[in-house]
Amino acid sequence: MQVFTLFEGSYSVDASKKFVPFNPEVDSPKDRPASLFISVQPFLVKINNLLLLLDTGLGYSNADGQLILHENIRKAGFDPEDVDYVLMSHLHYDHSGGMVHHHDGNMELSFPHATYVIQEGEWEAAFSSGSSSYHTEIFDFLQRNAQIQFIEGSGTLLEGIHYELTGAHCPYHQTFLLDDGTDKVFFGADVLPEHEELLRKFIAKYDFDGRKAMELREEYGKRAAAENWNCLFYHGKKKATGFVTYEDGAFKVV
């Protein structure tokens, strides 16, 4: 199995839920009070002759109008049109914006030959919740133009591609475990967005059910240590991937 980190950038986000580029070498957190500071990095995985994309980032473009996500996929040695499946943990904008590409006033599918895999409950919640975290114009376009595969609960999509409905961050959030018989890769998305969240227990205000999210992080951390998972951290600032150890009641990520 091959794993590639597709770093889209670092951002600050406040109560307005707008993601503003943030360069820690130039910008000061003091100038952005009451903000969270995060990295955004989808992942590309080659497994069993399939090319998978795990979440799609914000969908921002570079100075040439090219999707940063596409640019990074090409740097990894692949063509964006060769992506077979786009596996969506949930549909908040920082994870789903890159499902489409806004270009010259138009919207187009970022991955026209891919199947977009989405929890059906999350899809319905995106339209009914009224939350600004969901940009429904993207989903309207997707519904008319993309191949979508709705799934429910937990199960197996294809050989070696397993999904688990977790809730916690939002009611229909899901995680993915990829297993090719040799390697195991875990994508915890916003239930396990950064490795630091394994190192300390806390209830986050940005989670739908913060206590459940905290409990899930510990549960997944212990499973990762026991089964030698390579964990992918979508919002990780210092580590994008890592293997977990658990000794004397404490986690380490290497």
PAZA-911380 format. One record per atom (N, C-alpha, C): residue in three letters; x, y, z. Coordinates in pm, whole numbers, padded with zeros to 5 digits, always signed. Example, Ala and Ser with C-alpha at 12.3 -4.5 7.8 and 13.67 -1.06 7.14 Angstrom:
BEGIN
ALA+01319-00569+00780 ALA+01230-00450+00780 ALA+01320-00330+00780 SER+01285-00225+00708 SER+01367-00106+00714 SER+01290+00003+00787 
This chain:
BEGIN
MET+00084-00119+00000 MET+00000+00000+00000 MET+00088+00124+00000 GLN+00048+00223-00080 GLN+00121+00350-00086 GLN+00031+00461-00033 VAL+00089+00549+00049 VAL+00015+00660+00108 VAL+00087+00790+00076 PHE+00011+00890+00030 PHE+00067+01020-00004 PHE-00013+01129+00067 THR+00060+01220+00134 THR-00003+01334+00200 THR-00018+01448+00100 LEU-00139+01502+00089 LEU-00168+01608-00006 LEU-00194+01738+00071 PHE-00087+01799+00118 PHE-00097+01917+00205 PHE-00153+02036+00129 GLU-00269+02086+00174 GLU-00334+02199+00107 GLU-00297+02333+00170 GLY-00254+02331+00296 GLY-00213+02456+00358 GLY-00251+02463+00504 SER-00207+02570+00570 SER-00242+02599+00710 SER-00338+02717+00712 TYR-00433+02712+00805 TYR-00539+02811+00806 TYR-00578+02845+00950 SER-00637+02964+00964 SER-00706+02999+01087 SER-00855+03000+01056 VAL-00936+02965+01156 VAL-01080+02966+01139 VAL-01143+03014+01269 ASP-01235+03110+01259 ASP-01302+03163+01378 ASP-01451+03130+01372 ALA-01531+03201+01450 ALA-01674+03170+01458 ALA-01746+03187+01325 SER-01687+03266+01234 SER-01748+03284+01102 SER-01733+03160+01015 LYS-01647+03068+01057 LYS-01618+02944+00985 LYS-01556+02969+00848 LYS-01488+03082+00835 LYS-01411+03109+00715 LYS-01267+03066+00738 PHE-01210+02999+00640 PHE-01073+02950+00650 PHE-00980+03049+00581 VAL-00894+03110+00661 VAL-00804+03214+00613 VAL-00662+03159+00615 PRO-00589+03163+00503 PRO-00451+03111+00503 PRO-00368+03172+00615 PHE-00288+03087+00680 PHE-00207+03130+00793 PHE-00068+03071+00779 ASN+00030+03159+00771 ASN+00170+03118+00763 ASN+00236+03150+00897 PRO+00268+03049+00979 PRO+00323+03076+01112 PRO+00457+03148+01110 GLU+00524+03147+00994 GLU+00652+03219+00984 GLU+00632+03368+00962 VAL+00514+03407+00921 VAL+00486+03547+00889 VAL+00372+03603+00974 ASP+00267+03524+00991 ASP+00146+03570+01060 ASP+00154+03541+01209 SER+00088+03627+01288 SER+00086+03610+01432 SER-00053+03567+01479 PRO-00060+03464+01564 PRO-00191+03425+01618 PRO-00260+03538+01694 LYS-00182+03631+01747 LYS-00240+03741+01823 LYS-00329+03830+01735 ASP-00301+03827+01605 ASP-00380+03909+01512 ASP-00512+03841+01474 ARG-00529+03717+01520 ARG-00651+03643+01486 ARG-00711+03583+01614 PRO-00765+03668+01698 PRO-00818+03620+01826 PRO-00936+03526+01808 ALA-00952+03437+01907 ALA-01064+03341+01909 ALA-01065+03253+01784 SER-00947+03219+01734 SER-00937+03136+01615 SER-00871+03003+01646 LEU-00911+02901+01571 LEU-00840+02774+01569 LEU-00739+02779+01456 PHE-00626+02711+01474 PHE-00523+02707+01372 PHE-00502+02562+01331 ILE-00527+02534+01204 ILE-00525+02394+01159 ILE-00451+02382+01027 SER-00405+02262+01000 SER-00358+02225+00867 SER-00468+02144+00800 VAL-00467+02145+00668 VAL-00563+02068+00591 VAL-00486+01980+00494 GLN-00504+01850+00506 GLN-00429+01758+00420 GLN-00508+01630+00392 PRO-00570+01624+00275 PRO-00627+01497+00230 PRO-00515+01396+00206 PHE-00556+01273+00180 PHE-00458+01166+00156 PHE-00496+01087+00032 LEU-00394+01049-00042 LEU-00410+00962-00158 LEU-00351+00826-00123 VAL-00426+00720-00150 VAL-00380+00585-00115 VAL-00397+00493-00237 LYS-00290+00421-00269 LYS-00296+00317-00373 LYS-00304+00183-00303 ILE-00415+00111-00323 ILE-00436-00018-00258 ILE-00508-00112-00355 ASN-00456-00231-00371 ASN-00519-00334-00455 ASN-00555-00281-00593 ASN-00461-00207-00653 ASN-00478-00149-00787 ASN-00587-00044-00795 LEU-00631+00007-00682 LEU-00728+00116-00678 LEU-00661+00241-00623 LEU-00703+00355-00674 LEU-00653+00483-00625 LEU-00765+00552-00547 LEU-00741+00572-00418 LEU-00841+00628-00328 LEU-00799+00767-00282 LEU-00896+00857-00272 LEU-00874+00987-00212 LEU-00955+00993-00084 LEU-00890+01026+00027 LEU-00955+01037+00157 LEU-00980+01183+00188 ASP-01106+01225+00172 ASP-01151+01364+00187 ASP-01084+01452+00082 THR-01138+01574+00064 THR-01097+01653-00053 THR-01049+01794-00020 GLY-01034+01827+00108 GLY-00984+01959+00142 GLY-01082+02071+00111 LEU-01031+02193+00108 LEU-01113+02312+00087 LEU-01140+02341-00060 GLY-01062+02281-00147 GLY-01081+02307-00289 GLY-01023+02439-00336 TYR-00919+02488-00269 TYR-00857+02614-00308 TYR-00766+02591-00430 SER-00749+02698-00508 SER-00668+02692-00629 SER-00538+02769-00610 ASN-00439+02736-00693 ASN-00313+02809-00690 ASN-00323+02933-00780 ALA-00213+03004-00797 ALA-00215+03129-00873 ALA-00251+03108-01019 ASP-00233+02986-01069 ASP-00266+02955-01209 ASP-00409+02906-01225 GLY-00485+02904-01115 GLY-00622+02857-01124 GLY-00637+02707-01115 GLN-00526+02637-01090 GLN-00528+02491-01078 GLN-00556+02453-00934 LEU-00638+02351-00914 LEU-00662+02302-00779 LEU-00531+02261-00713 ILE-00508+02309-00592 ILE-00390+02265-00517 ILE-00393+02114-00501 LEU-00511+02061-00481 LEU-00526+01916-00465 LEU-00480+01843-00590 HIS-00519+01891-00708 HIS-00475+01829-00833 HIS-00323+01840-00848 GLU-00270+01958-00817 GLU-00126+01980-00826 GLU-00051+01879-00739 ASN-00100+01856-00619 ASN-00033+01763-00528 ASN-00047+01618-00572 ILE-00159+01583-00631 ILE-00177+01448-00683 ILE-00078+01422-00797 ARG-00060+01522-00882 ARG+00036+01507-00993 ARG+00180+01497-00940 LYS+00209+01575-00835 LYS+00343+01565-00775 LYS+00369+01426-00717 ALA+00262+01360-00675 ALA+00275+01223-00621 ALA+00291+01121-00733 GLY+00276+01164-00858 GLY+00297+01074-00971 GLY+00171+01016-01030 PHE+00055+01078-01002 PHE-00072+01025-01051 PHE-00149+01134-01123 ASP-00250+01093-01198 ASP-00339+01186-01265 ASP-00470+01192-01186 PRO-00521+01313-01158 PRO-00648+01323-01084 PRO-00762+01245-01148 GLU-00758+01231-01280 GLU-00865+01158-01349 GLU-00857+01008-01323 ASP-00747+00962-01262 ASP-00732+00820-01233 ASP-00783+00782-01095 VAL-00832+00880-01017 VAL-00888+00848-00885 VAL-01013+00764-00902 ASP-01017+00648-00837 ASP-01129+00556-00849 ASP-01241+00585-00750 TYR-01202+00615-00625 TYR-01301+00640-00520 TYR-01259+00762-00438 VAL-01356+00846-00407 VAL-01337+00955-00313 VAL-01414+00917-00187 LEU-01341+00886-00080 LEU-01403+00839+00044 LEU-01420+00958+00138 MET-01544+00992+00169 MET-01573+01111+00248 MET-01605+01074+00392 SER-01526+01129+00484 SER-01553+01104+00627 SER-01680+01177+00670 HIS-01699+01300+00620 HIS-01818+01381+00644 HIS-01813+01497+00546 LEU-01911+01585+00552 LEU-01925+01685+00446 LEU-01904+01828+00491 HIS-01841+01850+00606 HIS-01805+01987+00643 HIS-01714+02044+00534 TYR-01723+02176+00516 TYR-01660+02239+00399 TYR-01510+02213+00389 ASP-01439+02210+00504 ASP-01294+02190+00497 ASP-01256+02049+00456 HIS-01354+01961+00447 HIS-01330+01824+00400 HIS-01392+01799+00262 SER-01490+01880+00223 SER-01566+01851+00102 SER-01553+01957-00008 GLY-01490+02071+00022 GLY-01482+02178-00077 GLY-01416+02134-00207 GLY-01318+02044-00197 GLY-01244+02000-00315 GLY-01314+01892-00396 MET-01436+01857-00360 MET-01510+01763-00444 MET-01540+01824-00580 VAL-01544+01959-00583 VAL-01566+02030-00708 VAL-01457+02136-00725 HIS-01448+02187-00846 HIS-01349+02290-00877 HIS-01423+02412-00933 HIS-01406+02526-00865 HIS-01461+02652-00915 HIS-01357+02715-01007 HIS-01394+02734-01134 HIS-01297+02783-01231 HIS-01367+02871-01334 ASP-01318+02994-01349 ASP-01373+03088-01447 ASP-01524+03105-01431 GLY-01568+03111-01306 GLY-01710+03131-01280 GLY-01795+03008-01295 ASN-01732+02895-01322 ASN-01806+02770-01339 ASN-01768+02670-01232 MET-01851+02568-01215 MET-01822+02459-01123 MET-01811+02330-01204 GLU-01708+02251-01173 GLU-01691+02123-01241 GLU-01646+02018-01140 LEU-01669+01893-01174 LEU-01626+01785-01085 LEU-01475+01778-01080 SER-01420+01769-00961 SER-01275+01755-00947 SER-01227+01617-00990 PHE-01315+01518-00972 PHE-01276+01378-01002 PHE-01390+01313-01082 PRO-01396+01345-01212 PRO-01512+01305-01293 PRO-01530+01155-01311 HIS-01422+01078-01296 HIS-01433+00934-01316 HIS-01443+00856-01185 ALA-01447+00926-01074 ALA-01448+00861-00943 ALA-01590+00841-00893 THR-01603+00745-00802 THR-01725+00726-00727 THR-01707+00793-00591 TYR-01799+00882-00556 TYR-01794+00952-00428 TYR-01873+00871-00326 VAL-01806+00830-00218 VAL-01867+00742-00118 VAL-01902+00824+00006 ILE-02031+00827+00041 ILE-02081+00918+00144 ILE-02183+00846+00230 GLN-02178+00868+00361 GLN-02283+00818+00449 GLN-02415+00886+00413 GLU-02519+00806+00392 GLU-02648+00863+00351 GLU-02704+00960+00455 GLY-02686+00927+00583 GLY-02734+01016+00689 GLY-02662+01150+00687 GLU-02533+01149+00655 GLU-02456+01273+00647 GLU-02505+01358+00530 TRP-02534+01294+00420 TRP-02587+01364+00303 TRP-02718+01434+00336 GLU-02807+01362+00401 GLU-02937+01420+00438 GLU-02920+01532+00541 ALA-02829+01512+00637 ALA-02805+01614+00739 ALA-02749+01742+00677 ALA-02666+01727+00573 ALA-02607+01844+00509 ALA-02715+01938+00454 PHE-02823+01881+00402 PHE-02930+01962+00345 PHE-03028+02011+00450 SER-03044+01936+00558 SER-03150+01968+00653 SER-03104+02048+00774 SER-02974+02047+00804 SER-02928+02106+00930 SER-02928+02259+00928 GLY-02909+02318+00812 GLY-02899+02463+00804 GLY-02766+02518+00853 SER-02669+02430+00880 SER-02539+02472+00931 SER-02452+02532+00820 SER-02382+02641+00853 SER-02291+02702+00756 SER-02168+02616+00730 SER-02149+02509+00807 SER-02039+02416+00782 SER-02060+02338+00653 TYR-02184+02334+00605 TYR-02217+02262+00483 TYR-02246+02362+00370 HIS-02179+02344+00258 HIS-02202+02428+00141 HIS-02287+02347+00042 THR-02415+02361+00053 THR-02506+02270-00019 THR-02503+02289-00170 GLU-02454+02405-00218 GLU-02446+02420-00363 GLU-02350+02318-00424 ILE-02250+02277-00346 ILE-02158+02172-00392 ILE-02233+02040-00406 PHE-02316+02009-00309 PHE-02385+01881-00309 PHE-02495+01877-00415 ASP-02557+01992-00441 ASP-02655+02000-00550 ASP-02587+01965-00683 PHE-02469+02023-00705 PHE-02395+01997-00828 PHE-02352+01850-00834 LEU-02306+01799-00723 LEU-02261+01660-00717 LEU-02376+01566-00751 GLN-02492+01595-00697 GLN-02609+01510-00718 GLN-02647+01501-00865 ARG-02626+01608-00938 ARG-02663+01612-01080 ARG-02555+01554-01171 ASN-02429+01554-01123 ASN-02320+01525-01217 ASN-02227+01411-01178 ALA-02230+01367-01054 ALA-02130+01269-01008 ALA-02192+01132-00986 GLN-02105+01033-00985 GLN-02142+00898-00943 GLN-02128+00893-00791 ILE-02239+00881-00720 ILE-02238+00879-00574 ILE-02281+00741-00525 GLN-02209+00688-00428 GLN-02249+00563-00363 GLN-02278+00593-00217 PHE-02404+00584-00180 PHE-02443+00607-00043 PHE-02428+00478+00038 ILE-02374+00491+00158 ILE-02358+00376+00247 ILE-02424+00408+00380 GLU-02452+00304+00457 GLU-02515+00323+00586 GLU-02442+00242+00692 GLY-02428+00300+00810 GLY-02369+00228+00922 GLY-02223+00196+00898 SER-02182+00078+00944 SER-02043+00033+00931 SER-02040-00091+00842 GLY-01929-00110+00771 GLY-01921-00227+00685 GLY-01797-00226+00598 THR-01801-00302+00490 THR-01690-00315+00397 THR-01735-00267+00260 LEU-01664-00171+00206 LEU-01696-00118+00073 LEU-01648-00214-00035 LEU-01522-00249-00030 LEU-01457-00344-00120 LEU-01353-00419-00039 GLU-01295-00521-00094 GLU-01193-00597-00021 GLU-01084-00503+00031 GLY-01065-00505+00162 GLY-00960-00425+00224 GLY-00998-00281+00255 ILE-01123-00242+00224 ILE-01167-00104+00248 ILE-01287-00108+00342 HIS-01265-00075+00468 HIS-01368-00085+00571 HIS-01405+00054+00622 TYR-01531+00074+00653 TYR-01578+00201+00706 TYR-01654+00178+00836 GLU-01648+00277+00924 GLU-01712+00265+01055 GLU-01782+00396+01090 LEU-01913+00389+01109 LEU-01990+00505+01149 LEU-01960+00535+01295 THR-01909+00656+01321 THR-01867+00692+01457 THR-01957+00798+01520 GLY-02016+00886+01437 GLY-02078+01003+01497 GLY-01971+01085+01566 ALA-02007+01145+01679 ALA-01915+01219+01768 ALA-01882+01358+01713 HIS-01803+01367+01608 HIS-01771+01500+01555 HIS-01896+01564+01493 CYS-01968+01488+01417 CYS-02101+01523+01369 CYS-02179+01391+01368 PRO-02311+01394+01363 PRO-02388+01271+01386 PRO-02357+01155+01292 TYR-02313+01184+01169 TYR-02289+01076+01073 TYR-02145+01072+01022 HIS-02054+01115+01106 HIS-01911+01107+01074 HIS-01870+00960+01064 GLN-01775+00929+00972 GLN-01725+00794+00961 GLN-01573+00793+00946 THR-01513+00681+00984 THR-01370+00659+00968 THR-01348+00546+00869 PHE-01223+00531+00822 PHE-01188+00426+00728 PHE-01064+00351+00775 LEU-01068+00219+00759 LEU-00952+00135+00784 LEU-00922+00057+00657 LEU-00800+00075+00606 LEU-00757+00009+00483 LEU-00657-00101+00518 ASP-00676-00219+00461 ASP-00595-00335+00497 ASP-00569-00417+00371 ASP-00444-00420+00326 ASP-00410-00497+00206 ASP-00351-00633+00240 GLY-00360-00674+00366 GLY-00304-00801+00409 GLY-00164-00788+00465 THR-00098-00677+00436 THR+00036-00650+00489 THR+00035-00525+00577 ASP-00021-00419+00525 ASP-00026-00291+00596 ASP-00169-00256+00634 LYS-00184-00182+00744 LYS-00313-00128+00785 LYS-00300+00022+00800 VAL-00389+00094+00734 VAL-00389+00240+00735 VAL-00523+00288+00788 PHE-00519+00375+00889 PHE-00641+00424+00952 PHE-00657+00573+00927 PHE-00775+00611+00878 PHE-00808+00751+00857 PHE-00920+00788+00954 GLY-00882+00860+01061 GLY-00979+00896+01164 GLY-01049+01027+01140 ALA-01005+01100+01036 ALA-01064+01229+01001 ALA-01079+01317+01126 ASP-01198+01369+01156 ASP-01212+01463+01266 ASP-01245+01399+01400 VAL-01246+01267+01406 VAL-01247+01199+01536 VAL-01105+01186+01588 LEU-01009+01175+01498 LEU-00867+01174+01536 LEU-00790+01262+01436 PRO-00810+01394+01444 PRO-00754+01484+01342 PRO-00606+01517+01359 GLU-00554+01510+01482 GLU-00415+01544+01510 GLU-00357+01442+01607 HIS-00227+01416+01596 HIS-00168+01317+01686 HIS-00170+01366+01830 GLU-00165+01500+01851 GLU-00165+01554+01987 GLU-00292+01516+02064 GLU-00399+01491+01992 GLU-00525+01459+02058 GLU-00524+01320+02121 LEU-00425+01240+02085 LEU-00404+01112+02154 LEU-00328+01131+02285 LEU-00249+01237+02292 LEU-00157+01254+02404 LEU-00223+01317+02526 ARG-00339+01378+02506 ARG-00407+01439+02621 ARG-00558+01424+02604 LYS-00625+01403+02715 LYS-00770+01387+02713 LYS-00837+01523+02726 PHE-00933+01549+02640 PHE-01011+01672+02653 PHE-01140+01657+02573 ILE-01238+01736+02610 ILE-01365+01742+02540 ILE-01365+01869+02456 ALA-01375+01855+02326 ALA-01366+01970+02236 ALA-01504+02029+02210 LYS-01510+02161+02212 LYS-01637+02231+02188 LYS-01681+02220+02042 TYR-01587+02192+01952 TYR-01624+02186+01811 TYR-01684+02052+01771 ASP-01690+01956+01864 ASP-01751+01826+01835 ASP-01898+01825+01872 PHE-01978+01755+01794 PHE-02120+01738+01825 PHE-02137+01669+01959 ASP-02058+01565+01983 ASP-02058+01493+02110 ASP-01913+01481+02155 GLY-01866+01581+02229 GLY-01726+01588+02266 GLY-01679+01474+02353 ARG-01764+01428+02443 ARG-01725+01317+02530 ARG-01707+01188+02449 LYS-01799+01163+02357 LYS-01786+01043+02274 LYS-01662+01052+02187 ALA-01633+01169+02133 ALA-01514+01186+02051 ALA-01388+01157+02132 MET-01383+01205+02255 MET-01270+01180+02343 MET-01253+01030+02368 GLU-01364+00962+02393 GLU-01359+00818+02419 GLU-01317+00741+02294 LEU-01364+00784+02178 LEU-01326+00718+02054 LEU-01178+00734+02024 ARG-01122+00852+02053 ARG-00979+00872+02030 ARG-00897+00772+02109 GLU-00935+00750+02234 GLU-00861+00653+02315 GLU-00881+00512+02262 GLU-01004+00480+02224 GLU-01032+00346+02171 GLU-00951+00320+02044 TYR-00952+00416+01953 TYR-00878+00397+01828 TYR-00727+00397+01853 GLY-00682+00476+01947 GLY-00540+00476+01979 GLY-00492+00340+02027 LYS-00573+00277+02112 LYS-00535+00145+02164 LYS-00538+00039+02052 ARG-00638+00049+01965 ARG-00645-00045+01852 ARG-00527-00024+01758 ALA-00492+00104+01735 ALA-00380+00135+01646 ALA-00250+00077+01700 ALA-00231+00087+01832 ALA-00110+00033+01893 ALA-00107-00119+01886 ALA-00221-00180+01911 ALA-00228-00327+01914 ALA-00213-00388+01775 GLU-00261-00318+01672 GLU-00265-00375+01537 GLU-00169-00307+01440 ASN-00083-00218+01491 ASN+00021-00154+01411 ASN-00037-00077+01293 TRP-00135+00009+01323 TRP-00193+00092+01219 TRP-00103+00212+01189 ASN-00096+00248+01063 ASN-00041+00377+01023 ASN-00157+00476+01024 CYS-00154+00571+01115 CYS-00265+00666+01132 CYS-00240+00792+01050 LEU-00344+00838+00982 LEU-00337+00958+00900 LEU-00409+01072+00971 PHE-00340+01184+00989 PHE-00394+01295+01068 PHE-00428+01412+00974 TYR-00555+01426+00945 TYR-00602+01522+00845 TYR-00568+01667+00882 HIS-00574+01699+01011 HIS-00545+01835+01055 HIS-00411+01844+01130 GLY-00328+01745+01117 GLY-00202+01742+01190 GLY-00109+01856+01150 LYS-00060+01928+01248 LYS+00034+02038+01221 LYS+00179+01993+01225 LYS+00212+01897+01311 LYS+00350+01852+01325 LYS+00372+01715+01263 LYS+00270+01632+01264 LYS+00279+01498+01205 LYS+00158+01474+01117 ALA+00182+01433+00993 ALA+00071+01399+00904 ALA+00033+01252+00918 THR+00132+01167+00950 THR+00108+01024+00969 THR+00191+00976+01087 GLY+00155+00860+01140 GLY+00234+00806+01250 GLY+00183+00674+01300 PHE+00273+00596+01359 PHE+00238+00471+01426 PHE+00229+00498+01576 VAL+00137+00430+01640 VAL+00104+00456+01780 VAL+00158+00345+01869 THR+00213+00384+01984 THR+00245+00289+02090 THR+00166+00328+02214 TYR+00139+00228+02299 TYR+00063+00254+02421 TYR+00128+00174+02534 GLU+00190+00246+02625 GLU+00259+00181+02737 GLU+00233+00260+02865 ASP+00206+00186+02972 ASP+00184+00246+03104 ASP+00077+00355+03100 GLY-00028+00330+03020 GLY-00139+00423+03015 GLY-00114+00547+02935 ALA-00005+00552+02856 ALA+00028+00672+02779 ALA+00053+00636+02632 PHE+00009+00725+02543 PHE+00031+00707+02401 PHE+00157+00781+02355 LYS+00223+00723+02256 LYS+00327+00794+02181 LYS+00301+00771+02033 VAL+00335+00869+01952 VAL+00316+00859+01808 VAL+00452+00881+01741 VAL+00493+00783+01660 VAL+00624+00790+01595 VAL+00608+00771+01445 
